[in-house]
Every structure is written in structure tokens, then in C-alpha cells.
């Protein structure tokens, strides 16, 4: 079996992550922040350790501004629904994930004005594209750091610097970037960052987080949580409603610590080498059409492509059944991106190598695609 669907969820995880989850389940077991006994205190330490690890990875000065969620989608909903109201204007792009698109669609029905920016390329937004869309009522700019369809790395630092000068909060969807490429919330002027734990951070499914800088204070998306009476809770407690997924967050902490030990740059170089080999090989297969930038350094570790005269879904099924190679095919929960690329509604074949894939994996994939192309 060759697994090349790491943009959906990373697999396998480092062995230490599996052990970390099991350790919390077996040895901790308590409910963090709910009791005063030793197991509850130890569970709280697990959560704190994870906050500190994420903060270190992202250059967050105050780890209490890291809020754990069950995924990036929940984090995005917490931020957008908490910070935008009727009459506000938000700028986004024409190739966002549905977690942004559908959330903004609901807010738009409630009176929020939404502008979707399109650049000169279907996959890339430049600072001037954002600047032209700003109005006196713009309360937020929300863009994806790296498209889950094109893989394109957006110029987040430049856009962040522009928005800092104008005093407009900047929200970034880091689902495909955090852990795979360097992300520095201070250096990039990112005010809000949503990310998932189960992709490049090697955490378990059901984990994610929201970083939100001081001064931005969204209300709780779901009511409940710790405390007594009508206490007004501070972040992170206000946004972490109910019992935490302590084993999952504990596993996420171990995944982040694995990355800190290995180094993001080392992970990036390995994945970039796999992407170069992948793109070079696809370029030599007749009928293969790659979406997104031609340079491996301009994208995260994913390549979407189509094969002339063949259905993307059919190619994916054949790769699985005949060659035991797993990729993702379709519109990847981002139909707007495929509309921009002219590949809607059929989508594309997406190949996403991870840190534990090898050059032999890519070679086997290319041989299988070549056979399918000839067939």
C-alpha cells in the first residue's frame, strides 16, 4: 500500500504520537480543569503542554491565545461568526475551502458584505488585489495560506504587512501549511490563524486550534464551559466549551514536538524533493495537465492534475484497486477553486506526499499513472 493523501490527513503518524495518545488514555484519564485531584491536574498539564508547543512552533508570545478545537473548520467558524456582524465587510478569495465559503455565505444572509477577490491567476492573490477590495467598512480579510487544490503558497507576509498598516485584522486558514512550511504569526502579521491537527502536525483526527491575538475577543460559539454562575470567561476557556479531547490534544502536542525536533526546514526540503520528482514525472506523461504553479518551491506538498479523456474519479479508483495507491479525487471541498481553474464539476486528482513517503513511492505512482494513461 502507498498512501499519498496526506493533504486530507497524514498517515502514518510518528510512533511517538500513537504512544502519546495511549499514555493520556491509560495514565492520565482525568478531566482537565474540572476537579482538584491529581489526575485532573495532570490532564490540565497535558493541555498546557500542547498550548506551549503550538505557541513555540508559531512564535506566539502568549500561549493562552491558542484555543483548541476539534478541527480547522470549527476554528474558522468561531472566528468568523464571532468577529463579523450585520453591516461589516469581509474580503476573501475565490479559491477558499468550504469551511470559509459556507460560513461566510451564512453570515452574508445575515447582513455581512462579502467580497471574493480574483487575481490575475486562478490560484494566486497579490497584495494589490486585496488592497483594491478594501472599503471603509472592511472588518476582516480572510484567506487560505496554501490552497488545498492548487497547493499555491499565498504571499501572506506581504498581505499581513499591508493590513497591519491599515489596522484591519488578518485571518489565515493554515490547514495545509502549518507544520509543512514555516509559519510565524508575529513576523507575518497574522492576527487569527486556524489550523487542524491531523494533517502536517501529525496529530490525531478530531484536533485543531485557533490562534487569536490579544485585542480580538470573539464570544463563545457554543455556550457552556467551566466556571460558576454567569462568570465572563477569558480566552481560552471562553472558546473551549465542554470537556476537552485530552488524549487527542496530548497526541497533537507530541506531533508538534516531533516537528520541532526534526525541524520544519528539514520536513520542507524532503517534501519539496518529492514534489519536484512528482511534477517532473507527470510532465512526461502524455495527457497529464497539472494545476497550480510550475515551481515546487511555490507550493506545499500537493499536486492536483487531470488526464485528458479520463475521469478524475475513475483514475483514483483504478489507482486504489489495481495498484494499491491512495490519492484523493473530486472537488476537494473547494468547488470555487475548481470553478476558477475551469475544472468544475469534475475536479481533479490530488496527490499529496508526506514526510514519511519515499522516492520509491513517487516512482511507483508515476509508473501506475503512465499505465493508466496508455490504457
C-alpha positions in Angstrom: 0.0 0.0 0.0 1.2 3.5 -0.9 -0.6 6.4 0.9 -0.4 9.7 -1.0 -3.4 11.5 0.6 -1.6 13.5 3.4 -3.4 16.7 2.5 -6.6 15.0 3.7 -5.0 13.5 6.8 -1.4 12.5 7.5 -0.6 8.7 7.7 1.2 7.2 9.2 1.9 9.3 12.3 5.2 9.2 14.1 5.2 6.3 16.5 5.6 8.7 19.4 2.2 10.2 18.6 0.4 6.8 19.0 2.2 6.3 22.3 1.3 9.8 23.4 -2.4 9.3 22.9 -2.3 5.9 24.7 -0.4 7.4 27.6 -3.0 10.0 28.2 -5.8 7.5 28.0 -4.1 5.0 30.3 -2.1 7.1 32.7 -3.9 10.4 33.0 -7.6 9.8 32.3 -8.8 12.8 34.4 -10.9 15.8 33.2 -8.8 18.9 32.8 -9.9 22.0 34.8 -13.0 20.3 36.3 -11.6 18.8 39.6 -8.8 19.3 42.0 -7.5 15.8 42.3 -4.1 14.7 40.8 -5.4 13.2 37.6 -7.4 16.3 36.8 -4.3 18.4 37.4 -2.2 16.1 35.3 -4.8 16.4 32.5 -4.6 20.2 32.7 -0.8 19.8 32.3 -1.3 17.8 29.1 -3.4 20.7 27.6 -0.9 23.3 28.8 2.0 21.4 27.3 0.2 21.3 23.9 -0.5 25.1 24.1 3.1 25.8 24.8 4.3 23.5 22.0 1.9 25.1 19.4 2.9 28.6 20.6 6.6 27.8 20.2 6.1 26.4 16.6 4.2 29.5 15.5 6.1 32.2 17.5 3.0 33.0 19.7 4.1 35.1 22.7 1.2 34.2 24.9 0.2 30.5 24.7 -3.2 31.3 26.3 -4.2 32.8 22.9 -4.1 29.3 21.5 -7.6 27.8 21.6 -8.1 24.1 21.0 -11.0 23.0 18.7 -12.0 19.7 17.1 -10.7 20.8 13.6 -9.9 23.8 11.5 -13.5 24.2 10.4 -14.6 24.7 13.9 -11.8 27.2 14.5 -12.9 29.1 11.3 -16.5 29.2 12.5 -15.5 30.5 15.9 -13.5 33.4 14.4 -15.8 34.4 11.5 -19.1 34.2 13.4 -17.6 35.8 16.5 -16.0 38.8 14.8 -18.4 39.7 12.0 -21.9 41.2 12.2 -24.5 42.9 10.1 -23.0 45.8 8.1 -19.4 44.5 8.3 -17.4 43.9 5.2 -15.0 40.9 4.8 -12.6 40.3 1.9 -11.7 36.7 0.9 -10.6 34.9 -2.2 -12.3 32.9 -5.0 -10.5 29.7 -4.1 -11.2 29.1 -0.4 -12.2 25.9 1.3 -15.9 25.3 2.0 -15.2 25.9 5.7 -14.7 29.6 4.9 -17.1 29.7 1.9 -20.1 28.2 3.6 -19.6 30.1 6.8 -19.4 33.4 5.0 -22.5 32.5 3.0 -24.5 32.1 6.2 -23.1 35.4 7.5 -23.9 37.1 4.2 -27.5 36.1 4.6 -27.4 37.9 8.0 -26.1 41.2 6.6 -22.4 40.8 6.3 -21.0 42.0 3.0 -18.5 39.6 1.3 -16.1 40.3 -1.5 -14.3 37.4 -3.2 -11.1 38.6 -4.8 -9.8 37.0 -8.1 -6.2 37.5 -9.1 -4.6 37.5 -12.5 -4.0 33.8 -11.9 -6.8 31.4 -10.7 -4.6 30.3 -7.8 -2.7 33.4 -6.6 -3.7 36.6 -4.8 -1.4 39.5 -4.6 -1.4 42.3 -2.0 -2.7 44.8 -4.6 -5.7 42.6 -5.3 -6.6 42.7 -1.6 -6.0 46.4 -1.3 -8.3 47.2 -4.2 -11.1 45.3 -2.4 -10.9 47.1 0.9 -13.6 49.6 2.0 -14.2 51.8 5.0 -16.3 49.0 6.4 -13.8 46.2 6.0 -13.5 44.4 9.3 -11.5 41.4 8.3 -9.5 39.8 5.5 -9.6 36.0 5.4 -7.5 33.9 3.0 -6.0 30.5 2.8 -2.3 30.2 3.3 -1.9 27.3 0.8 -4.7 26.1 -1.4 -5.8 22.5 -0.9 -6.5 22.3 -4.6 -3.6 24.2 -6.2 -1.0 23.9 -3.4 -0.1 27.5 -4.1 1.6 29.4 -1.2 0.0 32.8 -0.9 2.1 35.9 -0.1 0.8 36.0 3.4 3.6 38.1 4.9 3.1 40.9 2.3 -0.6 40.9 2.7 -0.2 40.9 6.5 2.1 43.9 6.4 -0.4 45.8 4.2 -3.3 45.1 6.6 -1.3 46.0 9.7 -0.7 49.5 8.3 -4.4 49.8 7.7 -5.4 48.4 11.0 -7.5 45.6 9.5 -7.4 42.2 11.2 -5.9 39.4 9.1 -7.2 35.8 9.3 -5.3 32.9 7.7 -6.5 29.3 7.1 -3.4 27.3 7.8 -4.8 23.8 7.4 -2.4 22.9 4.6 0.6 25.0 5.7 1.2 24.7 9.5 3.8 22.1 10.1 4.8 21.8 6.5 6.2 25.2 5.9 7.4 27.9 8.3 4.6 30.0 9.9 5.4 32.9 12.2 2.3 34.8 13.3 4.3 37.8 14.6 6.6 38.0 11.6 3.7 37.6 9.1 1.3 40.0 10.9 -1.3 37.2 11.3 -4.0 38.2 13.8 -6.0 35.0 13.5 -4.8 31.6 12.4 -7.0 28.5 12.1 -5.3 25.1 11.7 -6.0 21.4 12.0 -4.0 18.9 14.0 -4.4 15.8 11.9 -2.6 16.9 8.7 1.0 18.2 8.8 1.1 18.4 12.5 0.8 14.6 12.8 -1.9 14.8 15.5 -5.0 12.6 15.8 -8.2 13.4 13.9 -10.6 15.5 15.9 -7.9 18.1 16.9 -7.3 21.6 15.7 -6.8 25.1 17.1 -7.4 28.8 16.7 -4.8 31.4 17.4 -6.3 34.8 18.0 -4.2 37.8 19.1 -4.9 39.9 22.1 -7.5 42.6 21.4 -9.7 40.4 19.2 -12.2 38.8 21.6 -14.9 36.7 19.9 -17.8 35.5 22.0 -18.3 31.7 22.5 -19.7 29.9 19.6 -21.2 27.2 21.9 -22.3 28.1 25.4 -21.3 26.2 28.5 -17.8 25.5 29.7 -16.2 25.8 33.1 -16.7 28.3 35.9 -19.7 29.1 38.1 -22.8 31.3 37.7 -22.6 34.0 35.0 -18.8 34.4 35.1 -17.4 36.1 31.9 -14.6 33.7 30.9 -11.4 34.8 29.3 -9.7 33.1 26.3 -9.0 30.2 26.1 -11.7 29.0 28.5 -14.5 31.0 26.8 -14.0 29.3 23.5 -13.1 25.8 24.8 -16.6 24.7 25.7 -17.2 21.4 27.5 -14.9 18.5 28.1 -11.6 18.7 26.1 -10.4 15.9 23.9 -7.4 15.5 26.2 -6.0 12.3 24.6 -6.2 13.9 21.1 -4.7 17.2 22.3 -2.0 15.2 24.1 -1.2 13.4 20.8 -1.1 16.7 19.0 1.4 18.0 21.5 3.7 15.1 20.7 3.2 15.6 17.0 4.2 19.3 17.3 7.2 18.4 19.4 8.3 15.8 16.8 8.2 18.7 14.2 10.2 21.0 16.5 12.8 18.3 17.0 13.0 17.4 13.3 12.8 21.0 12.1 10.3 22.4 9.7 13.0 23.2 7.2 14.1 19.5 7.1 10.5 18.4 6.5 10.0 21.1 3.9 13.1 20.0 1.9 12.1 16.4 1.9 8.6 17.1 0.7 9.8 19.6 -1.9 12.1 17.0 -3.4 9.2 14.5 -3.6 7.0 17.2 -5.3 9.7 18.0 -7.8 10.1 14.4 -8.8 6.3 14.1 -9.0 5.9 17.1 -11.2 8.8 16.2 -13.4 7.3 12.7 -13.9 3.8 13.9 -14.6 5.2 16.4 -17.1 6.5 13.4 -19.2 3.1 11.6 -19.2 1.0 12.4 -22.3 -2.3 14.0 -21.4 -1.5 14.9 -17.8 -2.4 18.6 -17.0 -1.1 20.0 -13.7 -3.0 22.7 -11.8 -1.1 25.4 -9.9 2.4 26.8 -10.1 5.1 25.0 -12.1 7.8 25.6 -9.4 7.9 23.1 -6.4 9.1 25.9 -4.1 5.9 27.8 -4.8 3.6 25.1 -3.4 3.1 22.9 -0.4 3.3 19.2 -0.7 0.4 18.5 -3.0 -0.2 18.3 -6.8 -3.6 18.3 -8.5 -3.8 17.2 -12.1 -6.1 15.8 -14.7 -5.7 13.3 -17.5 -7.2 14.2 -20.8 -10.1 12.0 -21.8 -10.3 10.3 -18.3 -12.4 11.0 -15.3 -10.5 12.0 -12.2 -12.6 9.8 -10.0 -12.1 6.8 -12.3 -8.3 7.3 -12.2 -8.5 7.4 -8.4 -10.5 4.2 -8.2 -8.0 2.4 -10.6 -5.0 3.6 -8.6 -6.6 2.2 -5.4 -7.9 -1.1 -6.8 -5.2 -2.0 -9.3 -2.1 -0.5 -7.7 -3.0 -0.1 -4.0 -2.1 3.6 -4.3 -4.3 6.1 -2.4 -5.0 9.6 -3.6 -8.0 11.9 -3.4 -10.1 12.8 -6.4 -13.0 15.2 -6.9 -13.5 18.9 -5.9 -11.7 18.6 -2.5 -14.4 20.6 -0.6 -13.3 23.7 -2.6 -15.6 24.0 -5.6 -14.9 27.7 -6.0 -11.2 26.8 -6.7 -12.3 24.4 -9.4 -14.6 27.0 -10.9 -11.6 29.4 -11.1 -9.5 26.7 -12.7 -12.2 25.6 -15.2 -12.2 22.0 -13.7 -15.7 22.2 -12.0 -17.7 20.0 -11.5 -15.4 17.0 -12.2 -12.5 18.3 -10.1 -9.0 16.7 -10.3 -6.7 14.0 -9.0 -4.8 15.2 -5.9 -1.5 13.6 -4.9 -0.1 14.7 -1.5 3.1 13.1 -0.3 4.0 13.4 3.4 7.2 13.3 5.4 7.2 9.5 5.6 6.8 9.0 1.9 9.8 8.0 -0.2 11.1 8.5 -3.7 10.2 4.8 -4.4 6.6 5.7 -3.6 6.6 8.5 -6.2 8.3 6.3 -8.8 5.6 3.6 -8.3 2.8 6.2 -8.5 4.2 7.6 -11.8 4.5 4.1 -13.3 0.9 3.4 -12.4 -0.3 6.7 -13.9 1.7 6.0 -17.0 0.0 2.6 -17.4 -3.4 4.2 -16.9 -2.6 6.9 -19.5 -1.6 4.3 -22.1 -4.7 2.1 -21.3 
